[in-house]
Amino acid sequence: MAKDQIQVAIVGGGIAGLALAAGLVKKQHIDVHVYESVPAYKDVGAGLALHLNAIKAMTLLGPEIRQAYFDKALTMGDEDQEMVTEVILGQGPHKGELVAELGRAKGRKTVSRADLLDGFLALIPKDKISFGKKLVEINEQVSGEPKVHLTFQDGSKVEADCLLGADGIHSLTRSYLLGADHPAAPPKNHDGWQIYRTMVPTVEARKQINPKWTTSVPILLGPRGHINCIPLNKNTRLSAGVAVRGAVLSAGGGRAPPLDPAWYADYTEDAQRIVRMVAADTSASWTAADHDHAPYYARGRVAMFGDAAHASMPFAGNGAAQALEDAAVLDCLLARVRRTDELLQVEHALLAFDRVRRPRSQAVVDLARKFGRVYAYAEDGMHEDPERMKRFFGEMAAFTNEFDVKGQNEAALKVFEELELGMEMDDGVEVNGNGKVGGVVES
């Protein structure tokens, strides 16, 4: 490490951590190292179909990062086939009605989490990432040269000028920043969501469900669970699931009950057939969780980002995109930082990140919760008015997908420059749809 380099430790080698590292390794004044808790990545997850704002964020991090996604992604159908997520009422007097078409694009692509990580990992020198490093303790040195000291489960210790925690929904960095007893520190599942899921060879799925749903992406809505499918691995495998609001609560907070197809007797026949297929093998199931709003994402020379900062429910399909927006902003800010004796520039950069990213990312957490309630017919009678649902989905898709990600970077730089000049700022800033700094946002 050169004497004038800034040591940046990224804890967590998921999508957020690797994307940021792939951007920072190109900066000569940054010495970045990633510490990942698992010994090796596993092929887990149902797959991602990244939205436009995610692709914009990857482009800002570097064209090679965006290309890594496209190289690893799998086309859902033919390149000229226009793919869309169809949101359909699966139960009630309007059942069968299409209320949203989300993510419409030709040759729309999906990618497994493992493949995307592999693509990002190839952009990072091998000596810049260490596996099997589970963080167990964080200490900040306040006297002398300011350092952040990290201790790992294997007994090893490192020090850095700043720590960026991308260590997931059960983040130690989050607990450190907020305090382990802070009500927003642990994950939450206020609505008791259980995701019953199966993975089926496509040839088998076609024998059990409408073949249409093996090559496209439906979300079939209803009060006892919404049903979805997503094709993977060039249509050789199908991920199908039923997300049930309240399943965990009905079990008293313990293990959710088995999925019972009888619950769906009044759903459409298409929905019932998918439910029966899922119920036959729910081994890929999981209990959903997200985060209540943290009052801040950064303090001093420690910050959290990605799921560590704002884990969300999967229903708005924008969790990975928000992690990539985080990485783009941090990369942009740290490009402006140069070593000083007190490293105040690092602190200003992390504070600017917090003030710009926290309002938007927490709004997406709220939106994902609302999507779940809308899907479950639990949002102010919206399911009784299909036209109202169509307006809602259209407006919310624009909020997430069509966001000015470059403008957000510019807004963060403006905050950073004002902090450098010693200008007083409010505790929260809002970035509007044009990416400009707006008014105060309450935590």
N, C-alpha and C positions, 0 to 999 in steps of 0.2 A: 504493500500500500504506500502510495506517495504521501509525503508528510502533510501536504495541504489538502488531501482528500477527506471528504466527510464519510464516516462509516455509518451505513444504514443497514440495520438488521430488520429483515422481514420475517416474521414468525407466521408460518402457514404457507404451504405451497399449493394452494387450490387455485381456482381461476383468478381471483383477485391478486394473490401474491405473485404468481408467475407472470401475469400480464404486466404488473408494475415492474417486476425485476427485469423483464425483457426490454422495457423502456429505459430503465436506469442504467443497465450495463453499457449502454452506448454513451454515457456521460463521463468524461474523463475526470471530473472533479468529484464523482461519487464512487465509493467502494461499497457495493451492495452484496449482501449474502442472505440467502433464504434458508430457513431452518424448518423442515417439515417433520411432523411427528411420526408418520407411518414409515416403515422400512421401504415400501414400494407401493406404487399406485395399484388399485384394483379396478376392474371393469364393473363399476357399480353405477346406478342411476338409470333413469328411464330415457334420457336423452334431452337435448336442448335444441330449440329452433330459435336462434337469437334474432331479436328484433332490430329495427333500423337504428335505434339509438345505440345499441351495443356495437353495431358495425361501424358507426361513426366514431365511437370511443376507441375502438381498436385501430382505426385509421389514424387518429391523432397520436396514439402511442407509437405507431410506425407501420408503414405499409407491409412490412414482413410479418407483423403480428396479425393484421387482418388477413393476409394470405395464408397464414398457418391455419386459421379457421376454415377458409375455403378449401384448402388442401385436404383437411381432415373430415370435412362435412360430407354428408351423403345426400344425394338428390332424392327427394320424395316424389317418385314418378319420373316421367320423361322431362328433359330440360325445357321443352316448349309447353309442358302441361302447367296450367295455372293452379296453384294449390292455395287452400285457404282453410282456416279453422272455422268450422260451422258451429255456431251456438244455436241450439234448437230446444224448444220447450218439449220436454219428454213426458210431462204429466199435466193434467188439468184440462179445462175447457178449450185451451188454445194449443193442445199438444200437437206436435208435428210442425209448428210454425217456426221459421227461421228468424232469429232476432238479432244476429250479428254475424258478420264475416270478418274475422280477425286475421291479420298477417298475410293478406293476399299478395302473392308474388309468383312469377314464373320460375319454375325450377327451384322452388323453395327448399332449403336444405335443413337437415337436422344432423346433430353430431352427438355422440356419446361423450359424457364428461371425461372419461378416461382418454379418448382420442384427442379431445381438445387440449387436455393437460399435456399429452405427449407432444402435440404440435408446439405449444408454448415452451415446453422444457427444452426442445431442440434449439431454441434461440438463446439459451442461457449456458455459459461455459460451465463445465462439470465442476470446476473448483469453486463455483459461486453458489452451490446448493449442497446442503447436508441433510440426509434422510435419517430417520430414527431419532430425531431430536425433539422430544416432548418437553415443552416449557413448563417448569414447575415453580419458578420464583423470579420476580422482577424487583430490582433495587436501583434507585437513582442516587448517584453521588452528587451531593450539592456543594461540597467544599472542594477547593482546588479545581482541576479541569473537570467540567461536567461530563459525566458518562452515565450510560444506562447499563447495568450489570444483569446478565441473564444466566440463570442456572437451569440445566436440563435434567431430565429424569436419570440419565446415565451418569450423572455427576459432573459432567463437563460444564465449563463456564466460559462465557465470552462477554466482551464489553463493546459498546457501540456509542456513537454520538446521538443516535436516535433509534427508537423502536417503532416499527409499524406493524401492528398486530392484525393479521388476516387469519386468525386461528379459529374461525368458524363460530357456530351458534353457541357452543359451550366455551367461549373464549376466556382464557386466563387474563389476557390483556384487558378485556372489558371489566372483569371483576376487579382488577388492579386499579383501573382508572376510576370506576364508580364506587368501589368498595363492595366487598362480597355480600354485604347485607343490604345494599341498595335495592329497592323493589324492582328496578329495571335491569338488574344484573343477570338473573337467570332467564332462560327461555320461557315462553308462555304459550298456552293453548286454550285461550279463553272460551272458545266455542266447542272445544272437545272434538276436534277433527281427527278422524282416522282415515287413512288412505289404503283401501284394499286394492292390491295390485297383483297382476300376473304377467308373465312373459311367455308367449306362445309362438311356436313356429307358424309362419304365415300360412303355410299349406294346411295346417290343422285348423287355424282360426277361420279360414274360408269355409270349412265344413260346418262351423258352428254359428257364425254371425253373417250379417249382410256383407258380401264381399266388398261393397263400396267402402266400408269402414276399415279395410285392411290397406287401403292406398290413400286415405285422406284422414283428416283430423276432426272428429266430431266432439262436441261437448253437449251432452243431453241432460237437460236440467230437470230437477224435481225436488220435492220437500224432504225425501228420505235418502238423498244422495244424488250427486251428479256423476255422470258416466263419461269416460273419454277413452280414446285410443290414439296411439301414435306409432306409425311404422318406423322400424329401425333396420339398420344393416341392409340397405338396398332392398327393402321390402321382404327380407327373409325372416324377420322376427317382428312380432307385434307386442307392444306394451299396452295393456288395457287395465283400466282402474275404475273404482267407485269411491268417491270421496264423500264420507258421511259426517255431517255436522251433528255433534252431540253424542257420537258413539262412545267416546271415552268418558264423557260425563255420565252417561247412562250406566256405565260400569263402575261408578263411584270413583273415577280417576284411575282405575286399574286397567287390566287388559280388556280391550274392546271385545264385544261379542262376535261370534262368527258371522260372516255375511250370509244373510238369508234371502234367497231369491223371492220368497213369498212377500217380502216387503214391497216389491215392485210390480205387483199384479195389475196395478192401474196405470203403469207406464206404457209407452209405445212398445210394440213387439220388438223393434230393433234394440231398444234399451234393455228389455228383459233378456234377450238372447246374449247380450254382452255381459250382463250381470251373472247369468248362469255360467258362462265361461270363466269369469273371474272367480266365482265362488268355488269352482272345482279345484282351484289351486291359488291360495292367497299368500304363498311363501315370500313374495316380494313386497309385502305390505309394510307400512310404517306409520307412526304417529306424527302428525304435523306439528310444527311449533314455529313461533316467530318471537320478536322482541317488542316489548313496550319501549316507548321513546326514551333514549338516553338524553340527559340534559346537555351533554357535550360529547364529542368524539375525540378530543385531544386535550392534553394538559402537559405543559412543559415540552419535553422532547419525546413524549409517548403519544401515539395515536392509534386508533382502531379503524379498520375499513372492511368493506365486504360484509359477509354475514356476521362477523364479529360486531359490527356497528349497527346493522339494521337487517337482520334476518327477517324474511317475509314469508307469508304463505305462498304456495306455488300458483295461486289461482289467477293472478294477473300476468304470469309468464314473464316477469321482468326482474327477477332476483339477480341473475347473472349479469344482466345489462346494467343494473345499478352498481354492481361490483366493478364492472369495467369503466363506468363513468367515474367512480372513485379513483381508479388507477390512472385514468387520463388526467384528472385534476392534480393528483399528487405528483405525477411525472412532470406536468407543466410547471408546478410551483418549485419543485426541487431543482429543476433546470436553472432557476434564478438564484439559488442559494450558493453562497461562497463561505468558506470557513472564516469565522471570527472568534475572538478569544472566548466570548460568552455564548457563542452559537445562537444568538438571538434571532438570526435570520431563520434558522430551523424552526424555532418556536413560532415565529411569525408565519412561516409557511404552513405549519400544521394548524394554526389558529385560523388562517384564511381557508384552508380545506374544510375545517369544521363549520365555519360560518356560511359557506356557500353550499356544501353538500348535504348538511344535516336537514335543512327544511325539505328539500326535494326528495331525498331518500326516505325520510320518514313519512312523507305524503304517499309514497308508493307502498309502504307497509300498510298504511291505512286503506289505500285503494285495494290491495290484495285481500284484506279482511272484508271489505265491502263486496268485492267480486264474489267471494265465498258465500256471503249472505244472500246476494242476488241469485246466485246459482241454486241456493237452497230454499228459494221462495220465502225468505225471512227478512226482506228489506222493504218495509212500508208498502206492501201490496203491489210492488212493481210487476210481479209476474201476471197480474190481472190486466195489465196494459202493455201489450207487446210493442206498441209504438213508442211508449216511454222507455222501454228497455233498449230499443234500437238507438234512441237518442243518447242514452247513458253510455252504452258501449262505444258508440262513435266518438263521443267527447273524450272518454277515458283513453281510448286507443291513441287519439291525437296527443294527449298529455304525455303518455309514455314514449311512444314510438317517434313522434315527429319533433321531439325536443331539440333545441339548438345546443348541441353538446360543445361545439367550438365556442359559442358565446358564453357557456358556463365556465370554460377555462379562462376566458378573458375576464369574466367577472371575478374569478378567484385571484387573478393577477392584480386587479384593481384593489381588492381588499388587502393583499400582501403589500402593495406599494404604499397604501395609506397607513398600514401598521408600521412600515419602515420609516415613514415620515413622522410617526408619532401622533397621527390623527386619531381622535376618539371615534369609536364605532359602537353601534348597538350590539347586543349579545347575539342577535340573529339577523341574517339578511336573507331576503327572498330573491331567488333567481326566477324571473318570469319566462314565458315561452320564447322570448327573444334573447334569453341568456343575460339580461341586464340586471344589475344589482337594484333591488327594490326596497320595500319597507321592512319594518321589524316583524319578525315571526316569533310568536311566543313558544317557549319550550314546552 
